Amino acid sequence: QVQLVESGGGLVQPGGSLRLSCAASGSIFSINVMGWYRQAPGKKREWVASINSGGNTNYPDSVKGRFTISRDTAKNTMYLQMNSLKPEDTAVYYCNAQRSGVLIYPWGQGTQVTVSS
């Protein structure tokens, strides 16, 4: 089945920026909603951004105005530009796809984002 590989995480100071990448092994962006999720220690995984096949995006209030999701369909790659990072953004970030509102691929290893001074 399709595999998703996240990359681009790292250590950054508060107020800094990172760009995460999600590479897919198949052509999936044209028919699925793609999204980014994160999980901090002791907390449940939460949704942080999504983009549909038409390029429309959505974000929760916690990241709206700071994060931007995008994708390059030809490269089967999705991105998450993260600006004005806060310590509360520290988490492992994952990508996945939805069809009919259901996540359809196994979770990958994710990429660690640590925001600390």
PyMOL CGO cylinders between C-alpha atoms (Angstrom):
from pymol import cmd
from pymol.cgo import CYLINDER

trace = [
    CYLINDER, 0.00, 0.00, 0.00, 0.95, 3.67, -0.07, 0.3, 1, 1, 1, 1, 1, 1,
    CYLINDER, 0.95, 3.67, -0.07, 3.69, 4.69, 2.35, 0.3, 1, 1, 1, 1, 1, 1,
    CYLINDER, 3.69, 4.69, 2.35, 4.10, 8.15, 3.83, 0.3, 1, 1, 1, 1, 1, 1,
    CYLINDER, 4.10, 8.15, 3.83, 7.45, 9.45, 5.06, 0.3, 1, 1, 1, 1, 1, 1,
    CYLINDER, 7.45, 9.45, 5.06, 7.75, 12.61, 7.14, 0.3, 1, 1, 1, 1, 1, 1,
    CYLINDER, 7.75, 12.61, 7.14, 10.92, 14.70, 7.38, 0.3, 1, 1, 1, 1, 1, 1,
    CYLINDER, 10.92, 14.70, 7.38, 12.16, 18.18, 8.21, 0.3, 1, 1, 1, 1, 1, 1,
    CYLINDER, 12.16, 18.18, 8.21, 11.74, 18.28, 11.96, 0.3, 1, 1, 1, 1, 1, 1,
    CYLINDER, 11.74, 18.28, 11.96, 14.35, 19.52, 14.38, 0.3, 1, 1, 1, 1, 1, 1,
    CYLINDER, 14.35, 19.52, 14.38, 15.16, 21.82, 17.27, 0.3, 1, 1, 1, 1, 1, 1,
    CYLINDER, 15.16, 21.82, 17.27, 14.16, 25.45, 16.91, 0.3, 1, 1, 1, 1, 1, 1,
    CYLINDER, 14.16, 25.45, 16.91, 13.90, 28.43, 19.25, 0.3, 1, 1, 1, 1, 1, 1,
    CYLINDER, 13.90, 28.43, 19.25, 10.54, 30.04, 20.03, 0.3, 1, 1, 1, 1, 1, 1,
    CYLINDER, 10.54, 30.04, 20.03, 9.56, 32.33, 17.17, 0.3, 1, 1, 1, 1, 1, 1,
    CYLINDER, 9.56, 32.33, 17.17, 11.52, 30.29, 14.66, 0.3, 1, 1, 1, 1, 1, 1,
    CYLINDER, 11.52, 30.29, 14.66, 10.37, 28.40, 11.58, 0.3, 1, 1, 1, 1, 1, 1,
    CYLINDER, 10.37, 28.40, 11.58, 10.52, 24.92, 10.11, 0.3, 1, 1, 1, 1, 1, 1,
    CYLINDER, 10.52, 24.92, 10.11, 9.18, 23.31, 6.95, 0.3, 1, 1, 1, 1, 1, 1,
    CYLINDER, 9.18, 23.31, 6.95, 8.08, 19.71, 7.16, 0.3, 1, 1, 1, 1, 1, 1,
    CYLINDER, 8.08, 19.71, 7.16, 7.75, 17.40, 4.17, 0.3, 1, 1, 1, 1, 1, 1,
    CYLINDER, 7.75, 17.40, 4.17, 5.56, 14.35, 3.61, 0.3, 1, 1, 1, 1, 1, 1,
    CYLINDER, 5.56, 14.35, 3.61, 6.52, 12.12, 0.70, 0.3, 1, 1, 1, 1, 1, 1,
    CYLINDER, 6.52, 12.12, 0.70, 4.00, 9.59, -0.61, 0.3, 1, 1, 1, 1, 1, 1,
    CYLINDER, 4.00, 9.59, -0.61, 4.91, 6.48, -2.57, 0.3, 1, 1, 1, 1, 1, 1,
    CYLINDER, 4.91, 6.48, -2.57, 1.86, 6.79, -4.81, 0.3, 1, 1, 1, 1, 1, 1,
    CYLINDER, 1.86, 6.79, -4.81, -0.35, 9.35, -6.54, 0.3, 1, 1, 1, 1, 1, 1,
    CYLINDER, -0.35, 9.35, -6.54, -2.93, 10.09, -3.87, 0.3, 1, 1, 1, 1, 1, 1,
    CYLINDER, -2.93, 10.09, -3.87, -3.37, 13.86, -3.67, 0.3, 1, 1, 1, 1, 1, 1,
    CYLINDER, -3.37, 13.86, -3.67, -5.82, 14.11, -6.57, 0.3, 1, 1, 1, 1, 1, 1,
    CYLINDER, -5.82, 14.11, -6.57, -8.50, 12.05, -4.85, 0.3, 1, 1, 1, 1, 1, 1,
    CYLINDER, -8.50, 12.05, -4.85, -7.85, 12.34, -1.12, 0.3, 1, 1, 1, 1, 1, 1,
    CYLINDER, -7.85, 12.34, -1.12, -7.85, 14.95, 1.60, 0.3, 1, 1, 1, 1, 1, 1,
    CYLINDER, -7.85, 14.95, 1.60, -4.33, 15.18, 3.04, 0.3, 1, 1, 1, 1, 1, 1,
    CYLINDER, -4.33, 15.18, 3.04, -3.52, 16.30, 6.53, 0.3, 1, 1, 1, 1, 1, 1,
    CYLINDER, -3.52, 16.30, 6.53, -0.89, 16.92, 9.16, 0.3, 1, 1, 1, 1, 1, 1,
    CYLINDER, -0.89, 16.92, 9.16, -1.27, 15.71, 12.75, 0.3, 1, 1, 1, 1, 1, 1,
    CYLINDER, -1.27, 15.71, 12.75, 0.85, 15.94, 15.88, 0.3, 1, 1, 1, 1, 1, 1,
    CYLINDER, 0.85, 15.94, 15.88, 1.20, 14.17, 19.19, 0.3, 1, 1, 1, 1, 1, 1,
    CYLINDER, 1.20, 14.17, 19.19, 2.91, 15.61, 22.25, 0.3, 1, 1, 1, 1, 1, 1,
    CYLINDER, 2.91, 15.61, 22.25, 4.00, 13.51, 25.24, 0.3, 1, 1, 1, 1, 1, 1,
    CYLINDER, 4.00, 13.51, 25.24, 1.01, 12.50, 27.34, 0.3, 1, 1, 1, 1, 1, 1,
    CYLINDER, 1.01, 12.50, 27.34, -1.50, 13.91, 24.86, 0.3, 1, 1, 1, 1, 1, 1,
    CYLINDER, -1.50, 13.91, 24.86, -3.69, 12.46, 22.14, 0.3, 1, 1, 1, 1, 1, 1,
    CYLINDER, -3.69, 12.46, 22.14, -2.84, 12.96, 18.51, 0.3, 1, 1, 1, 1, 1, 1,
    CYLINDER, -2.84, 12.96, 18.51, -4.46, 16.10, 17.12, 0.3, 1, 1, 1, 1, 1, 1,
    CYLINDER, -4.46, 16.10, 17.12, -5.13, 17.47, 13.66, 0.3, 1, 1, 1, 1, 1, 1,
    CYLINDER, -5.13, 17.47, 13.66, -3.23, 20.62, 12.69, 0.3, 1, 1, 1, 1, 1, 1,
    CYLINDER, -3.23, 20.62, 12.69, -3.85, 21.17, 8.96, 0.3, 1, 1, 1, 1, 1, 1,
    CYLINDER, -3.85, 21.17, 8.96, -5.58, 19.71, 5.91, 0.3, 1, 1, 1, 1, 1, 1,
    CYLINDER, -5.58, 19.71, 5.91, -5.79, 20.28, 2.17, 0.3, 1, 1, 1, 1, 1, 1,
    CYLINDER, -5.79, 20.28, 2.17, -8.19, 18.77, -0.34, 0.3, 1, 1, 1, 1, 1, 1,
    CYLINDER, -8.19, 18.77, -0.34, -7.69, 17.85, -3.98, 0.3, 1, 1, 1, 1, 1, 1,
    CYLINDER, -7.69, 17.85, -3.98, -8.80, 21.33, -5.04, 0.3, 1, 1, 1, 1, 1, 1,
    CYLINDER, -8.80, 21.33, -5.04, -6.19, 23.02, -2.87, 0.3, 1, 1, 1, 1, 1, 1,
    CYLINDER, -6.19, 23.02, -2.87, -8.57, 24.27, -0.19, 0.3, 1, 1, 1, 1, 1, 1,
    CYLINDER, -8.57, 24.27, -0.19, -7.02, 24.34, 3.28, 0.3, 1, 1, 1, 1, 1, 1,
    CYLINDER, -7.02, 24.34, 3.28, -8.24, 24.20, 6.86, 0.3, 1, 1, 1, 1, 1, 1,
    CYLINDER, -8.24, 24.20, 6.86, -6.58, 24.72, 10.25, 0.3, 1, 1, 1, 1, 1, 1,
    CYLINDER, -6.58, 24.72, 10.25, -7.58, 24.62, 13.89, 0.3, 1, 1, 1, 1, 1, 1,
    CYLINDER, -7.58, 24.62, 13.89, -7.45, 27.88, 15.81, 0.3, 1, 1, 1, 1, 1, 1,
    CYLINDER, -7.45, 27.88, 15.81, -4.30, 26.76, 17.63, 0.3, 1, 1, 1, 1, 1, 1,
    CYLINDER, -4.30, 26.76, 17.63, -2.16, 27.09, 14.48, 0.3, 1, 1, 1, 1, 1, 1,
    CYLINDER, -2.16, 27.09, 14.48, -4.21, 29.32, 12.17, 0.3, 1, 1, 1, 1, 1, 1,
    CYLINDER, -4.21, 29.32, 12.17, -2.13, 32.20, 10.88, 0.3, 1, 1, 1, 1, 1, 1,
    CYLINDER, -2.13, 32.20, 10.88, 1.15, 30.46, 11.73, 0.3, 1, 1, 1, 1, 1, 1,
    CYLINDER, 1.15, 30.46, 11.73, 1.07, 27.18, 9.77, 0.3, 1, 1, 1, 1, 1, 1,
    CYLINDER, 1.07, 27.18, 9.77, 0.54, 26.74, 6.03, 0.3, 1, 1, 1, 1, 1, 1,
    CYLINDER, 0.54, 26.74, 6.03, -0.14, 23.41, 4.33, 0.3, 1, 1, 1, 1, 1, 1,
    CYLINDER, -0.14, 23.41, 4.33, 0.63, 22.89, 0.65, 0.3, 1, 1, 1, 1, 1, 1,
    CYLINDER, 0.63, 22.89, 0.65, 1.34, 20.08, -1.80, 0.3, 1, 1, 1, 1, 1, 1,
    CYLINDER, 1.34, 20.08, -1.80, 3.07, 19.34, -5.07, 0.3, 1, 1, 1, 1, 1, 1,
    CYLINDER, 3.07, 19.34, -5.07, 0.90, 16.74, -6.76, 0.3, 1, 1, 1, 1, 1, 1,
    CYLINDER, 0.90, 16.74, -6.76, 3.48, 15.95, -9.45, 0.3, 1, 1, 1, 1, 1, 1,
    CYLINDER, 3.48, 15.95, -9.45, 6.05, 15.10, -6.76, 0.3, 1, 1, 1, 1, 1, 1,
    CYLINDER, 6.05, 15.10, -6.76, 3.56, 13.33, -4.47, 0.3, 1, 1, 1, 1, 1, 1,
    CYLINDER, 3.56, 13.33, -4.47, 4.82, 15.54, -1.66, 0.3, 1, 1, 1, 1, 1, 1,
    CYLINDER, 4.82, 15.54, -1.66, 3.05, 17.65, 0.93, 0.3, 1, 1, 1, 1, 1, 1,
    CYLINDER, 3.05, 17.65, 0.93, 4.52, 20.39, 3.09, 0.3, 1, 1, 1, 1, 1, 1,
    CYLINDER, 4.52, 20.39, 3.09, 3.80, 22.15, 6.35, 0.3, 1, 1, 1, 1, 1, 1,
    CYLINDER, 3.80, 22.15, 6.35, 5.40, 25.56, 6.75, 0.3, 1, 1, 1, 1, 1, 1,
    CYLINDER, 5.40, 25.56, 6.75, 5.54, 26.37, 10.46, 0.3, 1, 1, 1, 1, 1, 1,
    CYLINDER, 5.54, 26.37, 10.46, 6.23, 29.96, 11.49, 0.3, 1, 1, 1, 1, 1, 1,
    CYLINDER, 6.23, 29.96, 11.49, 6.24, 31.75, 14.84, 0.3, 1, 1, 1, 1, 1, 1,
    CYLINDER, 6.24, 31.75, 14.84, 6.74, 28.45, 16.61, 0.3, 1, 1, 1, 1, 1, 1,
    CYLINDER, 6.74, 28.45, 16.61, 5.86, 28.14, 20.27, 0.3, 1, 1, 1, 1, 1, 1,
    CYLINDER, 5.86, 28.14, 20.27, 6.97, 25.63, 22.92, 0.3, 1, 1, 1, 1, 1, 1,
    CYLINDER, 6.97, 25.63, 22.92, 3.44, 24.19, 22.84, 0.3, 1, 1, 1, 1, 1, 1,
    CYLINDER, 3.44, 24.19, 22.84, 4.07, 23.16, 19.22, 0.3, 1, 1, 1, 1, 1, 1,
    CYLINDER, 4.07, 23.16, 19.22, 6.60, 20.60, 20.44, 0.3, 1, 1, 1, 1, 1, 1,
    CYLINDER, 6.60, 20.60, 20.44, 5.42, 17.19, 19.25, 0.3, 1, 1, 1, 1, 1, 1,
    CYLINDER, 5.42, 17.19, 19.25, 5.97, 14.41, 16.76, 0.3, 1, 1, 1, 1, 1, 1,
    CYLINDER, 5.97, 14.41, 16.76, 4.35, 15.43, 13.48, 0.3, 1, 1, 1, 1, 1, 1,
    CYLINDER, 4.35, 15.43, 13.48, 2.68, 12.95, 11.15, 0.3, 1, 1, 1, 1, 1, 1,
    CYLINDER, 2.68, 12.95, 11.15, 0.93, 13.09, 7.80, 0.3, 1, 1, 1, 1, 1, 1,
    CYLINDER, 0.93, 13.09, 7.80, -1.96, 10.99, 6.52, 0.3, 1, 1, 1, 1, 1, 1,
    CYLINDER, -1.96, 10.99, 6.52, -4.85, 10.94, 4.07, 0.3, 1, 1, 1, 1, 1, 1,
    CYLINDER, -4.85, 10.94, 4.07, -8.61, 10.84, 4.43, 0.3, 1, 1, 1, 1, 1, 1,
    CYLINDER, -8.61, 10.84, 4.43, -11.32, 9.40, 2.26, 0.3, 1, 1, 1, 1, 1, 1,
    CYLINDER, -11.32, 9.40, 2.26, -14.92, 9.87, 3.31, 0.3, 1, 1, 1, 1, 1, 1,
    CYLINDER, -14.92, 9.87, 3.31, -13.68, 11.29, 6.59, 0.3, 1, 1, 1, 1, 1, 1,
    CYLINDER, -13.68, 11.29, 6.59, -11.64, 8.23, 7.57, 0.3, 1, 1, 1, 1, 1, 1,
    CYLINDER, -11.64, 8.23, 7.57, -7.83, 8.02, 7.88, 0.3, 1, 1, 1, 1, 1, 1,
    CYLINDER, -7.83, 8.02, 7.88, -6.69, 5.41, 5.37, 0.3, 1, 1, 1, 1, 1, 1,
    CYLINDER, -6.69, 5.41, 5.37, -2.95, 4.83, 5.79, 0.3, 1, 1, 1, 1, 1, 1,
    CYLINDER, -2.95, 4.83, 5.79, -0.82, 3.49, 8.64, 0.3, 1, 1, 1, 1, 1, 1,
    CYLINDER, -0.82, 3.49, 8.64, 0.99, 6.08, 10.72, 0.3, 1, 1, 1, 1, 1, 1,
    CYLINDER, 0.99, 6.08, 10.72, 4.63, 6.51, 9.78, 0.3, 1, 1, 1, 1, 1, 1,
    CYLINDER, 4.63, 6.51, 9.78, 7.52, 7.29, 12.11, 0.3, 1, 1, 1, 1, 1, 1,
    CYLINDER, 7.52, 7.29, 12.11, 6.73, 10.99, 12.11, 0.3, 1, 1, 1, 1, 1, 1,
    CYLINDER, 6.73, 10.99, 12.11, 9.25, 13.78, 12.54, 0.3, 1, 1, 1, 1, 1, 1,
    CYLINDER, 9.25, 13.78, 12.54, 10.13, 15.38, 15.88, 0.3, 1, 1, 1, 1, 1, 1,
    CYLINDER, 10.13, 15.38, 15.88, 9.68, 19.11, 16.29, 0.3, 1, 1, 1, 1, 1, 1,
    CYLINDER, 9.68, 19.11, 16.29, 11.11, 20.62, 19.46, 0.3, 1, 1, 1, 1, 1, 1,
    CYLINDER, 11.11, 20.62, 19.46, 10.61, 24.30, 20.24, 0.3, 1, 1, 1, 1, 1, 1,
    CYLINDER, 10.61, 24.30, 20.24, 12.81, 25.40, 23.11, 0.3, 1, 1, 1, 1, 1, 1,
    CYLINDER, 12.81, 25.40, 23.11, 15.27, 28.10, 24.07, 0.3, 1, 1, 1, 1, 1, 1,
]
cmd.load_cgo(trace, "trace")
